[in-house]
Amino acid sequence: MRFITTPRFARDYARSAPEHRRLFQQALREHFLPAVRSGALRRDTTWPATLRIHKLKETSIYSMTWSFTSPDGRATFHVENRQRRQADARLEAHRQP
């Protein structure tokens, strides 16, 4: 799996505090990617309890929360199957209202 980020995500990520970026990277490396490799997107296994991931109703977009307290850590993503063995995840920043 490779990640393609949107311009909005890149801007929001660049504006984030270093600690917030570290928490996001840690959530990806330690929880999200291992779960994807284990089949969580195919529902072969469950997502780790450290992440809240759900598919938004009637879309192909998923919401991911990795920090439930301050800082609020959320993003949306969708998976594109470009080839049988490769999937791309686009990450979009989620802004608090």
Residue pairs with C-beta under 8 A, 6 or more apart in sequence:
1 33
1 36
1 86
1 87
1 88
1 89
2 86
2 88
2 89
3 88
3 89
3 90
3 91
4 88
4 89
4 90
4 91
5 13
5 90
5 91
6 90
6 91
6 92
8 92
8 93
9 75
9 91
9 92
9 93
11 93
12 93
12 95
13 21
13 24
13 93
16 24
17 71
19 71
20 71
20 73
23 66
23 67
23 71
23 73
24 66
24 73
24 75
27 50
27 51
27 66
27 67
27 73
31 48
31 50
31 51
31 66
32 51
32 64
32 66
34 48
35 45
35 47
35 48
35 51
38 44
38 45
39 45
40 46
40 47
40 53
41 79
41 87
47 53
50 66
51 64
51 65
51 66
52 63
52 64
52 65
52 68
53 62
53 63
53 64
53 65
54 62
54 63
55 61
55 62
55 63
56 62
56 63
56 76
59 78
60 78
60 79
61 76
61 77
61 78
62 76
62 77
62 78
62 79
63 74
63 75
63 76
63 94
64 74
64 75
64 76
64 77
65 73
65 74
66 73
66 74
67 73
67 74
72 96
74 94
75 91
75 92
75 93
75 94
76 91
76 92
76 94
77 89
77 90
77 91
77 92
78 89
78 90
79 87
79 88
79 89
80 87
80 88
80 89
80 90
81 87
82 88
